[in-house]
Amino acid sequence: DYYVCRVNPLERNFRVYRVSGGVRRQLATALAEVAPGSWHVIEVEVDGERIRCTLDGSITLEARDLDGPRE
């Protein structure tokens, strides 16, 4: 089980998913206008059930995953 945070310039979105048992479930999404082929910084912070993903320091996704992996 794991998390995926990604930006898709073709779909113009920034998303975070949980993958469990091979099944992907979207936890949060935001509009993201980024140029294809350009470099970006994605930061991810997980604290218990809280997940925070930031794209280039400006677009932020926040989600809670009550059923996800724990440390």
Contact map, one row per residue, 1 for C-alpha under 8 A:
11100000000000000111110000000000000000000000000000000000000000000001100
11110000000000000111000000000000000000000000000000000000000000000000100
11111000000000011110000000000000000000000000000000000000000000000000000
01111100000000011110000000000000000000000000000000000000000000000000000
00111110000001111000000000000000000000000101000000001000000000000000000
00011111000001110000000000000000000000000100000000000000000000000000000
00001111100111100000000000000001000000000000000000000000000000000000000
00000111111111000000000000000001000000000000000000000000000000000000000
00000011111110000000000000000001111100000000000000000000000000000000000
00000001111100000000000000000000000100000000000000000000000000000000000
00000001111110000000000000000000000000000000000000000000000000000000000
00000011111111000000000000000011110000000000000000000000000000000000000
00000011101111100000000000001111100000000000000000000000000000000000000
00001111000111110000000000001111000000000000000000000010000010000000000
00001110000011111000000001111100000000000000000000000000000010000000000
00111100000001111100000001111000000000000000000000001000000010000000000
00111000000000111110000111110000000000000000000000000000000000000000000
11110000000000011111000111100000000000000000000000000000000000000001000
11110000000000001111111110000000000000000000000000000000000000000000000
11000000000000000111111100000000000000000000000000000000000000000001000
10000000000000000011111000000000000000000000000000000000000000000000000
10000000000000000011111100000000000000000000000000000000000000000000000
00000000000000000011111110000000000000000000000000000000000000000000000
00000000000000001111011111000000000000000000000000000000000000000000000
00000000000000001110001111100000000000000000000000000000000000000000000
00000000000000111100000111111000000000000000000000000000000000000000000
00000000000000111100000011111000000000000000000000000000000000111000000
00000000000000111000000001111100000000000000000000000000000011100000000
00000000000011110000000001111110000000000000000000000000000010000000000
00000000000011100000000000011111000000000000000000000000001110000000000
00000000000111000000000000001111100000000000000000000000000000000000000
00000011100111000000000000000111110000000000000000000000001000000000000
00000000100110000000000000000011111000000000000000000000000000000000000
00000000100100000000000000000001111101000000000000000000000000000000000
00000000100000000000000000000000111111000000000000000000000000000000000
00000000110000000000000000000000011111000000000000000000000000000000000
00000000000000000000000000000000001111100000000000000000000000000000000
00000000000000000000000000000000011111110000000000000000000000000000000
00000000000000000000000000000000000011111000000000000000000000000000000
00000000000000000000000000000000000001111100000000000011000000000000000
00000000000000000000000000000000000000111110000000000111100000000000000
00001100000000000000000000000000000000011111000000001111100000000000000
00000000000000000000000000000000000000001111100000001110000000000000000
00001000000000000000000000000000000000000111110000111100000000000000000
00000000000000000000000000000000000000000011111000111000000000000000000
00000000000000000000000000000000000000000001111111110000000000000000000
00000000000000000000000000000000000000000000111111100000000000000000000
00000000000000000000000000000000000000000000011111100000000000000000011
00000000000000000000000000000000000000000000011111100000000000011101010
00000000000000000000000000000000000000000000011111110000000001111000000
00000000000000000000000000000000000000000001111111111000000011111000000
00000000000000000000000000000000000000000001110001111100000111100000000
00001000000000010000000000000000000000000111100000111110000111000000000
00000000000000000000000000000000000000001111000000011111111110000000000
00000000000001000000000000000000000000011110000000001111111100000000000
00000000000000000000000000000000000000011100000000000111111000000000000
00000000000000000000000000000000000000001100000000000111111100000000000
00000000000000000000000000000000000000000000000000000111111100000000000
00000000000000000000000000000101000000000000000000000111111110000000000
00000000000000000000000000000100000000000000000000011110111111000000000
00000000000001110000000000011100000000000000000000111100001111100000000
00000000000000000000000000010000000000000000000001111000000111110000000
00000000000000000000000000110000000000000000000001110000000011111000000
00000000000000000000000000100000000000000000000011100000000001111100000
00000000000000000000000000100000000000000000000011100000000000111111000
00000000000000000000000000000000000000000000000010000000000000011111000
00000000000000000000000000000000000000000000000000000000000000001111100
10000000000000000101000000000000000000000000000010000000000000001111110
11000000000000000000000000000000000000000000000000000000000000000011111
00000000000000000000000000000000000000000000000110000000000000000001111
00000000000000000000000000000000000000000000000100000000000000000000111
